[in-house]
Amino acid sequence: MKKEEKNQFIETLAEQLKGANSFYLADTSTLNAATTSRLRRNCFKRNIQLQVVKNSLLQKAMERTGKSFEEFYPVLAGPTSIMFSEVVNDPAKLIKEFRKAALKPSLKGAYVEECIYLGDNQLDVLINIKTKNELIGELIGLLQSPAKNVLSALQSGGNTLSGIVKTLSEKPE
């Protein structure tokens, strides 16, 4: 790769890193061609962009973003693949699913909503992260719950009152 091509790649990758609210770094070494192809197909189905990157170019791209990615520098050793996704926990779920049949990919690190997670032991934590829409849905449900309880009580109370009035009106004096 020529120097101009490297600079263009670094700039493109830096722009992707700036715009991403989450990305995952994974080790996909030791995967044979068929397994790698299956991983790429699964990524495509889930709308996850998988790209194998050279560590030195990735580090330069991280430096150009203006964000503090220094914590990732120690894990940038050996083959590295970067995964971009709009849904923050999809790559973690994919890695967990994929590892039922293979030992790799392993998680090197993840950047999710301005938080950095390092190490493969963080995979379960990342799987359980809720998306913004899930959190909004839960919040709306919690806010609607008291109103539903009040309406339910008023409706049931009205039925009870009307039953009492009807019984009293039918009762002979």
N, C-alpha and C positions, 0 to 999 in steps of 0.2 A: 504494500500500500504506500502510495506516495505521500509526502508531507502535506500537500494540499488536501488530499482525500482524508487523511487522519484529522486534520483541523476541521474539515467539514463534518466528519462523523462526530467529533467531540462536541462541536456546536449544536448539532442536531440532538445528540443525547442530552446535553445540558438543558436544552429547551424542554425536552420530554420530562426530565427530572424536575425542572421548575414548575411545570404545569401539572404534575402528578400529585394527587392527594395521597397516593399509596403506591409503593412498589416493593417487590420482594427480590432478594438475592438468593439464588439457590446453586447448589453444587450438583451438576448433572453428569459429572465424570463417571466413567465405567458403564454408562448406558450404551448398549449396542445400537446399531442403526434402526432396527425394528422397534425397539423400546422407545428410542428418541422420537421416532415418527409417530408412535402411538401417543406419546406425551404431547407432541405438537398438535395432533388432531384434537385431543381433549382440551387443550388450551384454546384452540380455535372455536370449538363448540361453546365454550364458556365466555367467549369474548375477552380472552387474556392474551396479551401480546408477549410472546416469549422470544428473547433475543440472547444469543451467546455473545459475550463481550470480553474484550481483553481488559484485564484488571488495570493496567496502567492508563488506558484510554478512559475507563470508567472513573478512575480517581481524578483525572484531569477534568472530566466533565463535571464531577461533583464539586471540584474546587471553583469552577466557573459559574456555578449556580448562585453563589452568594449565600447559600444556606449552610448550616453547620453539619456536615456529614462526616466529620473527623472520626467519629466512633466506628464507622464502617471500614476505615482503612486497614485495621488489623485482619479483618476477615477477607480482604481482597487478595487471596492467595489461592493458587490452583484454578481450575476451570470455574468460571462464574457465568451464570445465566441470570438475566434480569427479567422479571415478570411485571407487566403493567396491567392494571385492571381498574375499572370504575367501581366495582363492588369490592370493598376493602378486604373481605375475608374469603373471597373466591379462590385466590391462589393457595391459601392455607388449606382449604378444604380439598382442593385438587391434589396437593402434595400428599396429604394424609390418605386420600383414596388411592392414589397411585402407589404409595408405599405398601399397600396390602399385597401387591404382586411383585414389587421390586424393592431393593434397599435404598435406592436413590429415587428422586432427588432429595437432598437434605437441605434444610433451611440454614443459610448463613446469617441472614438478617432481613429485617423488614422495616420499612418506613410507612407508618400509618397515621394520618392526621397529625403530623408534626411530632410523633413519638417514634423512637427508635427501639426496635426489639432485636437482640442479638442472640444467636444460637438456636440450634434445633429444638431445644427444650421449650422454646416459646411458641411452638406450633399450636398446642391446645389453647393457649391464651388467645392467639390470633383467630382461631376458628370461632371462638365465642364472642368476638367483637361484633356488636350490632351495628348495622348500617344506619345512616342518618334517617332514612325513611322508616325503618323499624322502630327507632326511638321516638320519632314523631307520632307514629301510630299508637305506641304504648302510652305516650303522654295524652293524646286525645282520648284514648279509652279511659284513662284515670280521671280526666276532667269530666267526662260524660257520666261516669259511674254515680256520683252523688245526685245529679239531676235525674237520672233514671230511677234511682231509689225513691226520690221525693214523688215523682210522677206515679210510680207504682203504688206507693202508700196512699196517695190521694185517690187513685182509681179504685183501689180495693176498699178504702174507707167509704167512698161514695156508694159502692155496691152494698156494703154492710148497712149504712144508714138507710138506704132505700129499702132494704129488706126489713129493717126494724120498723120503719114507717108503715110499710105495707102490712106487716103482721099486726101492728097496733090498730091500723084502720080496719082490718078484718075481724078483730077481736070484738065480741059482743059486749056491750056495756052493762 
